[in-house]
Amino acid sequence: MDSITGKWIGTYVYGESYEKELQGKSVSFTMNLSYDGELIHGTCVDEETKALFSEPSTIEGTFEYDAVLFYKSYPKAKGLVGPSLLIAQQYNSSSIQYKGVLKKKFFSRKRYLEGIWEIHGSFLDDEGIANYYTLDGTWRAEKV
């Protein structure tokens, strides 16, 4: 039970579903997780959005047999105008699904999480036709 509880420092990387200039971009984050034997709860702050929101994003999910599945949700944007508001609205439009596996480094036995993340969404184009999309990437975090 203690293996997932604690502070984690890591990065997420934008995948090939993003435009060329974002593909491969790495963003650092810090997560604080707790596990009650059934559910994961926590918070996360990442370098890309910490100036946009006054509160951290929240994490809720499950952990079983070294597999982790959680959703990260950003708070609602408040008091932002112009481009910052547009960026904040992009982040809080839907939850981000993280899937991963808890692993141990061979020699140091240090624990880390590694996996993929996805955002699923939709929008109406100028003709009112629904368009669906999936944005994705990878992530990795080490327990500190």
Number of C-alpha atoms within 10 A of each C-alpha: 11 9 12 20 16 14 17 20 19 19 18 22 19 22 20 13 14 14 9 11 8 13 14 15 13 18 15 16 20 19 22 18 18 20 19 12 11 10 14 20 17 20 19 21 20 18 12 11 18 14 12 20 18 13 15 19 22 20 24 18 18 17 20 13 7 12 15 19 20 22 22 21 20 26 18 15 20 11 9 14 10 7 9 16 15 12 14 21 17 12 19 16 16 16 19 20 19 22 20 20 17 20 15 12 9 8 6 7 9 12 17 21 22 20 18 18 22 19 17 14 13 12 11 10 9 7 6 8 9 10 10 10 10 11 15 19 21 19 21 20 21 19 18 10
